[in-house]
């Protein structure tokens, strides 16, 4: 796994993009930047394992390098599921396909390069949207979630994981400080943390837990609950 050193030496000259340079180190970036990333995938597997039917289709929208789908393909192998990963970054999908071939599961996962907001979803048993909605313009998030809702079969499940902000400004700063310390413990320097924060400004636009909850309800989901939270990282399960 290539180590993430993208923001090690100087301030970024441009905003964050999911290009080839990011794709090369993305797995390390996730592992060191998203708290309890692997544990959330295990929880997702449990939730989907109870909800999915044999031969269901599972979509991962914004699948990046395919880590989540590959883990689910192994953990839920007995259900004979179809997995589809969709992402707009060719560099990410190229790496995902190489990983799938290396782990001999390329025949069980299809990767599609396209804008996830334009994807046609059909009778899915489960849809995963992990740390992706935050990169979509707030003005189109509701319509996007409505499309996801329409693409699920009855009793289908959406998994949504997001970085969030607090309504309480003091608590929000405390949570950010905790996250800052987390990244330092994972080996990022003060300069790297500051540079990446600058690169993501106005690219990653987080909402509060309540705002995300309200969007899911407005999109048509009848049951919405959080199943994981670590300071400013939250995962929801939403049922059609």
C-alpha positions in Angstrom: 0.0 0.0 0.0 1.5 3.3 -1.1 1.8 5.8 1.7 -0.1 9.1 1.5 2.5 12.0 1.3 0.5 14.2 -1.1 0.4 17.2 1.3 3.7 16.6 3.0 5.9 19.4 1.7 3.9 22.5 0.6 0.4 23.9 0.5 -1.6 22.5 -2.4 -1.8 24.6 -5.5 -5.3 23.4 -6.4 -8.4 21.9 -4.8 -8.7 18.2 -4.0 -9.5 15.9 -6.9 -9.8 12.2 -7.2 -7.0 12.0 -9.8 -4.3 9.4 -10.4 -2.0 10.8 -7.7 -4.8 10.5 -5.1 -5.8 7.0 -6.4 -2.2 5.8 -5.9 -2.3 6.5 -2.1 -6.1 6.4 -1.5 -6.2 3.2 0.5 -3.6 4.5 2.9 -5.4 7.9 3.0 -8.7 6.2 4.0 -7.0 3.9 6.6 -5.3 6.9 8.3 -8.0 9.5 7.8 -11.3 7.8 8.4 -11.7 6.6 12.0 -12.9 3.0 12.3 -13.1 2.6 8.6 -12.7 -1.2 8.6 -15.0 -1.6 11.6 -17.8 0.3 9.8 -17.4 -2.0 6.8 -17.8 -5.0 9.2 -21.0 -3.4 10.6 -22.3 -2.8 7.1 -21.7 -6.4 6.2 -23.8 -7.4 9.3 -26.7 -5.1 8.4 -26.8 -6.2 4.8 -26.3 -9.8 5.7 -29.6 -9.7 7.7 -31.4 -7.7 5.0 -30.4 -8.9 1.6 -31.9 -11.8 -0.3 -30.1 -14.3 -2.4 -29.2 -12.9 -5.9 -29.8 -9.3 -4.8 -27.7 -6.5 -6.4 -25.6 -4.2 -4.2 -24.4 -0.8 -5.5 -21.5 1.2 -4.1 -21.8 4.7 -5.3 -18.5 6.5 -5.2 -16.8 3.1 -4.8 -13.2 4.6 -5.3 -10.7 1.7 -5.2 -13.4 -0.9 -4.4 -12.3 -1.7 -0.8 -15.8 -1.9 0.6 -17.2 -4.0 -2.2 -14.3 -6.5 -2.0 -14.8 -6.9 1.7 -18.5 -7.4 1.3 -18.0 -9.9 -1.6 -16.0 -12.1 0.8 -18.1 -11.7 3.9 -21.4 -12.2 2.1 -20.2 -14.8 -0.4 -22.9 -17.3 0.5 -25.7 -15.0 -0.6 -24.6 -15.1 -4.3 -25.0 -11.3 -4.6 -24.2 -9.1 -7.6 -21.9 -6.2 -6.8 -21.7 -3.0 -8.9 -19.2 -0.2 -8.1 -19.8 3.2 -9.8 -17.3 6.1 -9.7 -16.5 9.0 -12.0 -12.7 8.6 -11.5 -11.1 6.4 -14.0 -7.9 6.3 -11.9 -9.8 4.9 -8.9 -11.6 2.3 -11.0 -8.4 1.2 -12.7 -6.9 0.5 -9.3 -10.2 -1.2 -8.1 -10.1 -3.6 -11.0 -6.4 -4.4 -10.4 -7.2 -5.2 -6.8 -10.2 -7.3 -7.7 -8.1 -9.3 -10.1 -5.4 -9.7 -7.6 -7.9 -11.1 -5.0 -9.6 -13.3 -7.7 -13.0 -11.7 -7.3 -13.1 -9.6 -10.5 -15.8 -11.9 -11.9 -18.1 -11.0 -9.0 -17.9 -7.2 -9.2 -18.7 -4.9 -12.1 -17.1 -1.4 -12.1 -18.7 1.4 -14.1 -17.2 4.8 -14.8 -19.9 7.5 -14.7 -21.3 10.4 -12.6 -23.1 8.7 -9.7 -25.8 11.3 -9.7 -26.8 10.1 -13.2 -26.7 6.4 -12.5 -29.7 4.3 -13.3 -30.4 2.1 -10.3 -32.8 -0.7 -10.5 -34.4 -2.9 -7.8 -31.3 -2.9 -5.7 -31.3 -4.8 -2.4 -28.6 -2.5 -0.9 -26.9 0.8 -1.9 -23.8 2.1 -0.2 -22.9 5.8 -0.1 -19.9 6.0 2.2 -18.2 9.4 2.6 -19.4 10.4 -0.8 -22.6 12.6 -0.4 -20.4 15.2 1.3 -18.7 15.8 -2.1 -22.0 16.4 -4.0 -23.4 19.9 -4.3 -25.9 20.4 -1.4 -28.4 21.8 -3.9 -28.8 18.4 -5.7 -28.4 16.1 -2.7 -32.2 15.6 -2.1 -32.9 14.7 -5.8 -29.9 12.3 -5.7 -31.2 10.6 -2.6 -34.7 10.4 -4.2 -33.1 8.6 -7.1 -31.4 6.2 -4.8 -34.7 5.6 -3.0 -36.4 4.9 -6.3 -33.6 2.5 -7.2 -34.1 0.3 -4.2 -36.6 -2.6 -4.1 -39.2 -2.6 -1.3 -37.4 -3.2 2.0 -34.1 -2.3 0.4 -31.3 -0.7 2.5 -29.2 2.4 2.0 -26.0 2.8 4.0 -24.8 6.4 4.3 -21.6 7.4 6.0 -20.6 11.0 6.3 -18.3 13.5 8.0 -20.7 15.8 9.8 -20.7 19.1 11.7 -22.3 20.0 15.0 -25.0 22.6 15.5 -23.2 23.5 18.7 -20.1 25.5 17.7 -18.2 24.7 20.8 -18.8 21.0 20.5 -18.0 21.2 16.8 -14.6 22.6 17.5 -14.0 20.0 20.2 -14.8 17.2 17.7 -12.6 18.7 15.1 -9.7 18.9 17.7 -10.2 15.2 18.5 -10.1 14.4 14.8 -7.0 16.5 14.4 -5.3 14.6 17.2 -6.4 11.3 15.6 -4.7 12.1 12.3 -1.5 13.1 14.2 -1.5 9.7 15.9 -1.9 8.1 12.5 1.3 9.8 11.3 0.2 13.0 9.6 2.1 16.2 10.4 0.5 19.5 11.3 1.5 20.8 7.8 -0.1 17.8 6.1 -3.3 18.3 8.1 -3.5 22.0 7.3 -2.7 21.5 3.6 -5.4 18.9 3.1 -8.0 20.9 5.0 -7.2 23.8 2.6 -7.5 21.5 -0.4 -10.9 20.2 0.7 -12.3 23.6 1.5 -15.6 24.1 -0.5 -15.1 20.6 -2.0 -16.2 18.6 1.0 -19.3 20.3 2.4 -20.6 18.4 5.5 -24.1 18.8 7.1 -25.3 18.1 10.6 -26.7 14.7 11.6 -30.2 16.2 11.7 -29.8 17.7 8.2 -28.7 14.4 6.8 -31.6 12.6 8.6 -34.1 15.1 7.2 -32.8 14.6 3.7 -33.2 10.9 4.0 -36.8 11.2 5.3 -37.6 13.8 2.6 -36.2 11.4 0.0 -38.8 8.8 1.0 -37.1 6.5 3.5 -39.5 5.3 6.2 -36.9 4.2 8.8 -33.7 6.0 9.4 -31.2 5.4 12.3 -27.6 6.0 13.1 -25.6 2.8 13.8 -22.2 4.3 14.3 -20.7 7.6 15.5 -17.1 8.7 16.3 -17.1 12.5 17.0 -17.7 14.0 13.5 -18.1 10.8 11.6 -21.5 9.1 11.4 -23.1 6.2 9.6 -26.8 5.8 8.9 -29.0 3.0 7.8 -32.1 4.0 5.9 -34.9 1.5 4.9 -37.3 1.8 2.1 
